[in-house]
Amino acid sequence: MLRHSIKGVKKIHVSRLSRTWPLYILVMPAILYFIVFQYVPMYGVQIAFKNYVVTKGIWGSEWVGFAHFERFFQSVYFGRLIRNTLLISLYQLALFPVSIIVALSLNELSNNWYKKTVQTVTYAPHFISVVVMSGMIVAFLSPSTGIVNKFVGLLGGDAISFMTEPGWFKSIFVLSGEWQNLGWGAIIYLAALTGINPELHEAATVDGASRLQRIWHINIPGIMPTIIILLILNTGSFMSIGFERVYLLQNSLNLEASDVVQTYVYRSGLMEGQYSFSSAAGLFNSVINLILLLTVNQIARKFSSTSLL
């Protein structure tokens, strides 16, 4: 009896696999990508716990335990790195609702031509490469030829050297990133808004609900699962604020405000050849991200039915 049951289950699995094998082939490149570029490189994480020497290889290098982590924590740069990373990340997180507000506003527009135009204008910067975007920012903020300082001069002010004054860096970095990614975030929420049943709005209108009341009691609860998932994902990369843009906007004069853990890892690892030390700093950064991701995901699961796991 048991053998017949097992054979029946196997037949079901084989027949199901024969029908769905194209889907497995379709998803295989993504699986291979994560295996090759995400999981296999984790083998090299152990150099953070060794005094890695290239000629000796990973296995031949001396095991030093947490020595590199202790050195990183005691470094004179540690406080500055953590402070800058946290402040920039909190600044970015504070602007998280902006794309939600833009999506809710666009969803209420009745003029389709105007709506599509605004969507195109806000979404276009997302396709600009980080290098080009950084070059545009430097050009716009140039104290001699930048368009921003031209307006400052027209208003009777003196030219401001935005890129060399540390006090301006965090605002420049965060606001330029928001400009580039605003349209992408808004489109995600607009897609979620299309899934809301229009009959709910019709019923609310009949009951005398205003537009703001319908937004607050129908639209926002309708896209709340999407908001929670994106918030969890953003928190999971809290300590990883985007190396490329920071590095491209960074210079020796604004280093006090622009030096973050990722740029320090690059500088100490690739430029100074301290592979084990930089690996320890990078691993510390990744562990903090993992802890934050699991914590926020657990909180979301506790207070709502939406979470990653």
Helices and strands as residue ranges (DSSP letters): H 2-34, I 35-39, G 40-49, E 50-51, H 57-60, E 62-63, H 67-73, H 78-94, H 96-107, H 112-123, G 124-127, H 130-140, H 147-154, G 162-164, H 166-193, H 198-206, H 211-214, I 215-219, H 220-236, H 243-249, H 255-258, H 261-266, I 267-271, H 275-303
